[in-house]
Amino acid sequence: MKLWLDRNDPDFAERLRVARAAGKLTEDCYDLNSHPPRDFLAESIRVDVVVLHNLWGLPGGTGSTGRSPLHESGRWNRCLASTEARYIFVFGGDFHAEPDGYKRIDEPSLYYLTVWTQADIQRRRRITLADLTEARLARLKDFMANEMLDLSHVSAIASDQLATIAGMPNLQCLVLSGVPATDSEIAAMLRSGCRSLQRLYLDQTSVASDSLQAIASCAELSLLSLNDTFVGGAGLNHLRELPRLETLCLVNTNVSDADVESVSILRNLRILALAGSRMSRQGIDALTQSLPQCAIDIAEG
C-alpha cells in the first residue's frame, strides 16, 4: 500500500506520513477473530483509506474470513462505499469488490492487489441538514400546501420569501430557529398571515417586542419557543392574547422576576421552560403558585 501511494499519489502519502509522525493518524483494525471480535459491517465510519487483507480466503486456500450469510458481497460493497474512503486496497484474490461510485485500478506489479478510488475527481460530500434546508427555501413555492415547514438556520432569507410563508394557508408548524431575519421582518410575516399556526419556533433569532405583538394574532398557537433570544420585559404582555398557549420555552433569555406577572396571566400553560433565564428562585416559586397546573423546567441541559 505504501509503495503504491508513493508512486501514484505522493502528496497524499506524504500527508499520511506527517500525520503519523505528529501522532494525529488514527489506525483501526477490524477482525472477527479478535477478542472481542470486531465486525467492519456492524459499524458506520468515515475514513481516508480502507485495507482488506485476504477477505474470504487465506493464502493456500485455507480458512475463510469475513464471509457468512450476513457478510455477502452486496453488504460489503455498500459498507465500503459508505466509508467515503479516498482509496480501498484489496489484497487477495477471492473477494471481488465493486463499491458504488468507485473505479478499479489494477496493479499487476503487486501480487493480488486491486485498488479502488472514487470515480469523481472531487471527494463526495455528505448532504447535511443545512443543505436540505437551503434546498427547501429555494423551492419554497412548491410547499404551499404544507402543514409543516422547517427552515432552521438558513444562511439568508428575503422579505418576499417570508411573505410566501405567510401565505401558506395550511401551515400549522413553522421552524425558523437561527434564521437571520430582523424583528420587524418576522413581525411583518406574522401580521400578514400564519393564522393557522399551532407551533412556532423562533429560537436564536432577533425576535423582540414587535414580533411578540404580532404573535398575538396567531390565536391557534399552542407552542411557542423563544430559546436563546433577548426576549423579556413588556413584550411578554402580548402573549396574553394567546388563549390556547400550553407550552412556552424561554431558555437562555432575559426573562426575570419582573416578568412574573406577565407569565402568570397565561393560565393555560402546561409546560414552561426557564433554564438559563434571569429569574430567581423566588420568581420561580411565585410562578409555581400562580400556575399550579404548569410544569416549570429550570434544569440546565
DRENPA-221845 format. One record per residue (C-alpha): residue number from 1; residue in one letter; chain; y, z, x. Coordinates in nm, 2 decimals. Last residue first. Layout:
<recs>
{rec NUM, A, A, {Y, Z, X}} ...
</recs>
This chain:
<recs>
{rec 301, G, A, {2.07, 2.98, -2.91}} {rec 300, E, A, {2.31, 3.27, -2.98}} {rec 299, A, A, {2.23, 3.47, -3.29}} {rec 298, I, A, {2.51, 3.53, -3.54}} {rec 297, D, A, {2.33, 3.39, -3.85}} {rec 296, I, A, {2.46, 3.52, -4.18}} {rec 295, A, A, {2.20, 3.49, -4.46}} {rec 294, C, A, {2.40, 3.49, -4.79}} {rec 293, Q, A, {2.31, 3.67, -5.11}} {rec 292, P, A, {2.51, 3.98, -5.02}} {rec 291, L, A, {2.83, 3.77, -4.97}} {rec 290, S, A, {3.12, 4.02, -4.98}} {rec 289, Q, A, {2.92, 4.30, -4.82}} {rec 288, T, A, {2.78, 4.07, -4.55}} {rec 287, L, A, {3.12, 3.92, -4.50}} {rec 286, A, A, {3.28, 4.26, -4.42}} {rec 285, D, A, {2.99, 4.34, -4.18}} {rec 284, I, A, {3.05, 4.01, -4.00}} {rec 283, G, A, {3.42, 4.09, -3.97}} {rec 282, Q, A, {3.35, 4.44, -3.83}} {rec 281, R, A, {3.11, 4.29, -3.58}} {rec 280, S, A, {3.39, 4.06, -3.46}} {rec 279, M, A, {3.45, 3.70, -3.55}} {rec 278, R, A, {3.56, 3.48, -3.26}} {rec 277, S, A, {3.27, 3.23, -3.31}} {rec 276, G, A, {2.98, 3.19, -3.07}} {rec 275, A, A, {2.72, 3.23, -3.35}} {rec 274, L, A, {2.88, 3.20, -3.69}} {rec 273, A, A, {2.62, 3.03, -3.90}} {rec 272, L, A, {2.64, 3.09, -4.28}} {rec 271, I, A, {2.35, 3.02, -4.51}} {rec 270, R, A, {2.33, 3.10, -4.88}} {rec 269, L, A, {2.69, 3.03, -4.97}} {rec 268, N, A, {2.76, 3.01, -5.35}} {rec 267, R, A, {3.03, 3.28, -5.34}} {rec 266, L, A, {3.26, 3.09, -5.10}} {rec 265, I, A, {3.55, 3.33, -5.15}} {rec 264, S, A, {3.43, 3.55, -4.87}} {rec 263, V, A, {3.50, 3.26, -4.62}} {rec 262, S, A, {3.87, 3.26, -4.68}} {rec 261, E, A, {3.89, 3.64, -4.69}} {rec 260, V, A, {3.70, 3.68, -4.36}} {rec 259, D, A, {3.93, 3.42, -4.19}} {rec 258, A, A, {4.15, 3.67, -4.00}} {rec 257, D, A, {3.83, 3.82, -3.86}} {rec 256, S, A, {3.79, 3.50, -3.66}} {rec 255, V, A, {3.68, 3.14, -3.69}} {rec 254, N, A, {3.79, 2.96, -3.37}} {rec 253, T, A, {3.46, 2.77, -3.35}} {rec 252, N, A, {3.14, 2.80, -3.14}} {rec 251, V, A, {2.91, 2.79, -3.45}} {rec 250, L, A, {3.08, 2.73, -3.78}} {rec 249, C, A, {2.79, 2.60, -3.99}} {rec 248, L, A, {2.83, 2.63, -4.37}} {rec 247, T, A, {2.53, 2.60, -4.60}} {rec 246, E, A, {2.55, 2.65, -4.98}} {rec 245, L, A, {2.85, 2.45, -5.09}} {rec 244, R, A, {2.81, 2.35, -5.45}} {rec 243, P, A, {3.16, 2.46, -5.58}} {rec 242, L, A, {3.35, 2.30, -5.29}} {rec 241, E, A, {3.72, 2.37, -5.37}} {rec 240, R, A, {3.70, 2.70, -5.19}} {rec 239, L, A, {3.66, 2.49, -4.88}} {rec 238, H, A, {4.04, 2.43, -4.87}} {rec 237, N, A, {4.10, 2.79, -4.76}} {rec 236, L, A, {3.93, 2.70, -4.43}} {rec 235, G, A, {4.24, 2.52, -4.32}} {rec 234, A, A, {4.44, 2.84, -4.31}} {rec 233, G, A, {4.27, 2.97, -3.99}} {rec 232, G, A, {3.97, 2.83, -3.82}} {rec 231, V, A, {3.85, 2.49, -3.70}} {rec 230, F, A, {3.85, 2.42, -3.32}} {rec 229, T, A, {3.52, 2.24, -3.32}} {rec 228, D, A, {3.18, 2.31, -3.16}} {rec 227, N, A, {3.00, 2.34, -3.50}} {rec 226, L, A, {3.16, 2.20, -3.81}} {rec 225, S, A, {2.85, 2.15, -4.03}} {rec 224, L, A, {2.90, 2.13, -4.41}} {rec 223, L, A, {2.60, 2.15, -4.64}} {rec 222, S, A, {2.61, 2.14, -5.03}} {rec 221, L, A, {2.88, 1.88, -5.08}} {rec 220, E, A, {2.90, 1.75, -5.43}} {rec 219, A, A, {3.27, 1.81, -5.47}} {rec 218, C, A, {3.37, 1.59, -5.18}} {rec 217, S, A, {3.75, 1.62, -5.26}} {rec 216, A, A, {3.77, 1.95, -5.06}} {rec 215, I, A, {3.67, 1.75, -4.75}} {rec 214, A, A, {4.02, 1.60, -4.75}} {rec 213, Q, A, {4.18, 1.95, -4.70}} {rec 212, L, A, {3.94, 2.02, -4.42}} {rec 211, S, A, {4.02, 1.68, -4.26}} {rec 210, D, A, {4.39, 1.76, -4.25}} {rec 209, S, A, {4.33, 2.12, -4.13}} {rec 208, A, A, {4.12, 2.02, -3.83}} {rec 207, V, A, {3.83, 1.79, -3.73}} {rec 206, S, A, {3.86, 1.66, -3.38}} {rec 205, T, A, {3.48, 1.62, -3.35}} {rec 204, Q, A, {3.21, 1.82, -3.18}} {rec 203, D, A, {3.02, 1.88, -3.51}} {rec 202, L, A, {3.13, 1.68, -3.81}} {rec 201, Y, A, {2.80, 1.68, -4.01}} {rec 200, L, A, {2.83, 1.62, -4.38}} {rec 199, R, A, {2.56, 1.68, -4.64}} {rec 198, Q, A, {2.59, 1.62, -5.01}} {rec 197, L, A, {2.82, 1.32, -5.01}} {rec 196, S, A, {2.85, 1.14, -5.33}} {rec 195, R, A, {3.24, 1.11, -5.33}} {rec 194, C, A, {3.25, 0.96, -4.98}} {rec 193, G, A, {3.56, 0.76, -5.07}} {rec 192, S, A, {3.92, 0.71, -4.98}} {rec 191, R, A, {4.01, 1.07, -4.92}} {rec 190, L, A, {3.71, 1.12, -4.68}} {rec 189, M, A, {3.80, 0.82, -4.47}} {rec 188, A, A, {4.16, 0.92, -4.45}} {rec 187, A, A, {4.07, 1.27, -4.34}} {rec 186, I, A, {3.84, 1.14, -4.06}} {rec 185, E, A, {4.13, 0.92, -3.94}} {rec 184, S, A, {4.38, 1.21, -3.96}} {rec 183, D, A, {4.16, 1.44, -3.76}} {rec 182, T, A, {4.11, 1.18, -3.49}} {rec 181, A, A, {3.79, 0.99, -3.44}} {rec 180, P, A, {3.58, 1.01, -3.12}} {rec 179, V, A, {3.24, 1.07, -3.30}} {rec 178, G, A, {3.06, 1.37, -3.15}} {rec 177, S, A, {2.88, 1.45, -3.47}} {rec 176, L, A, {2.94, 1.19, -3.74}} {rec 175, V, A, {2.63, 1.25, -3.95}} {rec 174, L, A, {2.67, 1.15, -4.31}} {rec 173, C, A, {2.42, 1.24, -4.58}} {rec 172, Q, A, {2.46, 1.14, -4.95}} {rec 171, L, A, {2.59, 0.78, -4.92}} {rec 170, N, A, {2.51, 0.59, -5.24}} {rec 169, P, A, {2.85, 0.42, -5.29}} {rec 168, M, A, {2.92, 0.32, -4.93}} {rec 167, G, A, {3.29, 0.25, -4.94}} {rec 166, A, A, {3.40, 0.55, -4.73}} {rec 165, I, A, {3.17, 0.42, -4.45}} {rec 164, T, A, {3.34, 0.08, -4.46}} {rec 163, A, A, {3.68, 0.26, -4.43}} {rec 162, L, A, {3.55, 0.44, -4.12}} {rec 161, Q, A, {3.45, 0.10, -3.98}} {rec 160, D, A, {3.80, -0.03, -4.06}} {rec 159, S, A, {3.95, 0.27, -3.88}} {rec 158, A, A, {3.76, 0.19, -3.56}} {rec 157, I, A, {3.48, 0.39, -3.40}} {rec 156, A, A, {3.42, 0.44, -3.03}} {rec 155, S, A, {3.14, 0.57, -2.79}} {rec 154, V, A, {2.91, 0.66, -3.08}} {rec 153, H, A, {2.80, 1.02, -3.05}} {rec 152, S, A, {2.64, 1.06, -3.39}} {rec 151, L, A, {2.64, 0.76, -3.62}} {rec 150, D, A, {2.37, 0.88, -3.86}} {rec 149, L, A, {2.39, 0.73, -4.21}} {rec 148, M, A, {2.19, 0.85, -4.51}} {rec 147, E, A, {2.19, 0.72, -4.87}} {rec 146, N, A, {2.20, 0.36, -4.76}} {rec 145, A, A, {2.32, 0.08, -4.99}} {rec 144, M, A, {2.60, -0.03, -4.76}} {rec 143, F, A, {2.37, -0.04, -4.45}} {rec 142, D, A, {2.41, -0.41, -4.36}} {rec 141, K, A, {2.78, -0.35, -4.34}} {rec 140, L, A, {2.74, -0.12, -4.05}} {rec 139, R, A, {2.58, -0.38, -3.82}} {rec 138, A, A, {2.77, -0.28, -3.50}} {rec 137, L, A, {2.75, 0.09, -3.60}} {rec 136, R, A, {2.37, 0.08, -3.63}} {rec 135, A, A, {2.35, -0.09, -3.29}} {rec 134, E, A, {2.57, 0.18, -3.14}} {rec 133, T, A, {2.34, 0.45, -3.29}} {rec 132, L, A, {2.02, 0.28, -3.17}} {rec 131, D, A, {2.16, 0.26, -2.81}} {rec 130, A, A, {2.27, 0.63, -2.83}} {rec 129, L, A, {1.92, 0.73, -2.93}} {rec 128, T, A, {1.79, 0.56, -2.62}} {rec 127, I, A, {1.61, 0.24, -2.55}} {rec 126, R, A, {1.43, 0.26, -2.22}} {rec 125, R, A, {1.55, 0.03, -1.96}} {rec 124, R, A, {1.32, -0.24, -1.81}} {rec 123, R, A, {1.38, -0.30, -1.45}} {rec 122, Q, A, {1.57, -0.61, -1.37}} {rec 121, I, A, {1.38, -0.91, -1.22}} {rec 120, D, A, {1.16, -0.92, -1.52}} {rec 119, A, A, {0.79, -0.96, -1.48}} {rec 118, Q, A, {0.74, -0.61, -1.35}} {rec 117, T, A, {0.50, -0.59, -1.06}} {rec 116, W, A, {0.13, -0.59, -1.04}} {rec 115, V, A, {-0.06, -0.58, -0.71}} {rec 114, T, A, {-0.43, -0.65, -0.66}} {rec 113, L, A, {-0.61, -0.52, -0.36}} {rec 112, Y, A, {-0.99, -0.56, -0.31}} {rec 111, Y, A, {-0.96, -0.60, 0.07}} {rec 110, L, A, {-0.61, -0.69, 0.20}} {rec 109, S, A, {-0.54, -1.04, 0.32}} {rec 108, P, A, {-0.61, -1.20, -0.02}} {rec 107, E, A, {-0.32, -1.01, -0.19}} {rec 106, D, A, {-0.30, -1.14, -0.54}} {rec 105, I, A, {0.03, -1.07, -0.72}} {rec 104, R, A, {0.00, -1.03, -1.09}} {rec 103, K, A, {0.29, -1.02, -1.34}} {rec 102, Y, A, {0.38, -0.73, -1.56}} {rec 101, G, A, {0.53, -0.71, -1.91}} {rec 100, D, A, {0.20, -0.60, -2.07}} {rec 99, P, A, {-0.04, -0.44, -1.82}} {rec 98, E, A, {-0.34, -0.66, -1.74}} {rec 97, A, A, {-0.57, -0.46, -1.51}} {rec 96, H, A, {-0.91, -0.58, -1.42}} {rec 95, F, A, {-1.12, -0.28, -1.32}} {rec 94, D, A, {-1.44, -0.35, -1.12}} {rec 93, G, A, {-1.29, -0.50, -0.80}} {rec 92, G, A, {-1.13, -0.21, -0.62}} {rec 91, F, A, {-0.78, -0.11, -0.53}} {rec 90, V, A, {-0.52, -0.17, -0.80}} {rec 89, F, A, {-0.16, -0.11, -0.69}} {rec 88, I, A, {0.10, -0.10, -0.98}} {rec 87, Y, A, {0.46, -0.16, -0.87}} {rec 86, R, A, {0.80, -0.09, -1.02}} {rec 85, A, A, {0.64, 0.16, -1.26}} {rec 84, E, A, {0.76, 0.15, -1.62}} {rec 83, T, A, {0.50, 0.42, -1.68}} {rec 82, S, A, {0.44, 0.27, -2.03}} {rec 81, A, A, {0.29, -0.04, -1.88}} {rec 80, L, A, {0.01, 0.16, -1.71}} {rec 79, C, A, {-0.06, 0.35, -2.03}} {rec 78, R, A, {-0.09, 0.03, -2.24}} {rec 77, N, A, {-0.32, -0.12, -1.97}} {rec 76, W, A, {-0.54, 0.19, -1.95}} {rec 75, R, A, {-0.57, 0.21, -2.33}} {rec 74, G, A, {-0.67, -0.16, -2.35}} {rec 73, S, A, {-0.92, -0.12, -2.07}} {rec 72, E, A, {-1.13, 0.14, -2.24}} {rec 71, H, A, {-1.08, 0.51, -2.14}} {rec 70, L, A, {-1.17, 0.69, -2.46}} {rec 69, P, A, {-1.51, 0.52, -2.49}} {rec 68, S, A, {-1.55, 0.62, -2.12}} {rec 67, R, A, {-1.45, 0.50, -1.78}} {rec 66, G, A, {-1.22, 0.69, -1.54}} {rec 65, T, A, {-1.46, 0.69, -1.25}} {rec 64, S, A, {-1.81, 0.54, -1.22}} {rec 63, G, A, {-2.09, 0.61, -0.98}} {rec 62, T, A, {-2.25, 0.39, -0.72}} {rec 61, G, A, {-2.18, 0.01, -0.70}} {rec 60, G, A, {-2.15, 0.00, -0.32}} {rec 59, P, A, {-1.79, 0.11, -0.33}} {rec 58, L, A, {-1.71, 0.32, -0.63}} {rec 57, G, A, {-1.66, 0.18, -0.98}} {rec 56, W, A, {-1.45, 0.21, -1.30}} {rec 55, L, A, {-1.13, 0.26, -1.10}} {rec 54, N, A, {-1.18, 0.22, -0.73}} {rec 53, H, A, {-0.84, 0.37, -0.64}} {rec 52, L, A, {-0.55, 0.31, -0.88}} {rec 51, V, A, {-0.20, 0.35, -0.73}} {rec 50, V, A, {0.10, 0.38, -0.95}} {rec 49, V, A, {0.46, 0.35, -0.81}} {rec 48, D, A, {0.81, 0.42, -0.94}} {rec 47, V, A, {0.71, 0.68, -1.21}} {rec 46, R, A, {0.77, 0.76, -1.57}} {rec 45, I, A, {0.50, 0.99, -1.73}} {rec 44, S, A, {0.32, 1.05, -2.06}} {rec 43, E, A, {0.00, 1.24, -2.00}} {rec 42, A, A, {-0.35, 1.21, -2.15}} {rec 41, L, A, {-0.42, 0.86, -2.00}} {rec 40, F, A, {-0.39, 0.99, -1.64}} {rec 39, D, A, {-0.66, 1.26, -1.72}} {rec 38, R, A, {-0.65, 1.57, -1.49}} {rec 37, P, A, {-0.97, 1.77, -1.44}} {rec 36, P, A, {-0.93, 2.14, -1.35}} {rec 35, H, A, {-1.09, 2.13, -1.11}} {rec 34, S, A, {-1.10, 1.76, -1.00}} {rec 33, N, A, {-1.35, 1.51, -1.13}} {rec 32, L, A, {-1.12, 1.35, -1.38}} {rec 31, D, A, {-0.87, 1.29, -1.11}} {rec 30, Y, A, {-0.49, 1.24, -1.14}} {rec 29, C, A, {-0.29, 1.30, -0.82}} {rec 28, D, A, {0.09, 1.34, -0.80}} {rec 27, E, A, {0.34, 1.26, -0.54}} {rec 26, T, A, {0.70, 1.37, -0.58}} {rec 25, L, A, {0.94, 1.24, -0.31}} {rec 24, K, A, {1.25, 1.45, -0.26}} {rec 23, G, A, {1.14, 1.64, 0.05}} {rec 22, A, A, {1.41, 1.47, 0.26}} {rec 21, A, A, {1.15, 1.29, 0.47}} {rec 20, R, A, {0.96, 1.18, 0.16}} {rec 19, A, A, {1.29, 1.04, 0.01}} {rec 18, V, A, {1.37, 0.85, 0.33}} {rec 17, R, A, {1.02, 0.70, 0.34}} {rec 16, L, A, {1.04, 0.59, -0.02}} {rec 15, R, A, {1.38, 0.44, 0.03}} {rec 14, E, A, {1.25, 0.25, 0.33}} {rec 13, A, A, {0.96, 0.10, 0.12}} {rec 12, F, A, {1.21, -0.01, -0.14}} {rec 11, D, A, {1.42, -0.19, 0.12}} {rec 10, P, A, {1.11, -0.34, 0.29}} {rec 9, D, A, {0.98, -0.50, -0.03}} {rec 8, N, A, {0.71, -0.76, 0.06}} {rec 7, R, A, {0.60, -0.67, 0.42}} {rec 6, D, A, {0.68, -0.30, 0.43}} {rec 5, L, A, {0.55, -0.27, 0.07}} {rec 4, W, A, {0.22, -0.44, 0.16}} {rec 3, L, A, {0.16, -0.22, 0.46}} {rec 2, K, A, {0.25, 0.10, 0.27}} {rec 1, M, A, {0.00, 0.00, 0.00}} 
</recs>
